[in-house]
Amino acid sequence: MIAIRLKKMGRKHIQQYRVVVEDSRYTAGGRVLDVIGHFSPKTDPYILKIDLEKLKQWVGKGAQMSSRIKSLLKLQKIS
């Protein structure tokens, strides 16, 4: 199964995440099929940038979004 989830990047106390498409059989830090955006929770207000065309394309192929991605999109009133 293919999953759309957050991958932690950055350094200590300055968290940043990439929104990635991965095969769910591998760990969260494993092989990445595609990077479709990024998320910076430490900025005020937080920054969330996602390529919606790629997101729709991967969801159309059967990719499942994680609960955190779903809630972030809901807060942004995207889906």
N, C-alpha and C positions, 0 to 999 in steps of 0.2 A: 504494500500500500504506500502511496505517496502522501507526504504530510507537508503542510505549510506551517512553519513555526519560526520562533526567534532563535538566533544563534548569538551567544554573548561574545562581544568584542571589547576592545578598549583596555583600560588598565584599572588598577585598584581605585575605588571610590569615584571613578569616572566611567560608569557603565554606558555602553552603547550596544545596540543589537542590530543585526541584519535580519531582514525578513527573507527566509530562504525556503526553497523547495527541496526536500530530502526524501530519500527512501526510508520509511519508518523502521526497517529492519536494522538499520545502523543506529549508533548512538547519536545524541543531539549535536555532538561535535564532529560528526562523520562526514561522509561524502555529500557534497552539495550539487544538485542538478542545475539550479538557477538561483540567482539573487534577484529578488523582485522589489526590494526596498530597504529602508533603515528606520530605526526608532531610537530616539535619545530621550530617556525619561528624566534626566537630571536638569534639563533646561526648563525655564519657566516662561511660557507654557511649553510642554513637551513637544517634540518634533516627531511626526510620523509621516513618512513619504513612501508611498507604494505605487508601483506602476500597475494601474488598474487593468490595462489591457492584458498584461502577463498574468495577473491574478485570475481574471475571467478565463483566460486560455487554460491555465492549470486546473482550475475548478471544473472546467468543461471536460478535461481529460480524466477526472475522477479524484483529484487531490482533495484531501480533507484538511480543513483549517483547524489549528489548535484553539482551545477555548480562549487563550489570551489574545490571539489575533482576531477572533470573532468579537471580543469585547472592545478591543481598540477600534475596530471598524465601526462598531455600533456607536461608540463615543464620538467618532468623527462624522457620524450619520452618512456613512458610505453604503452600508448594506443593512 
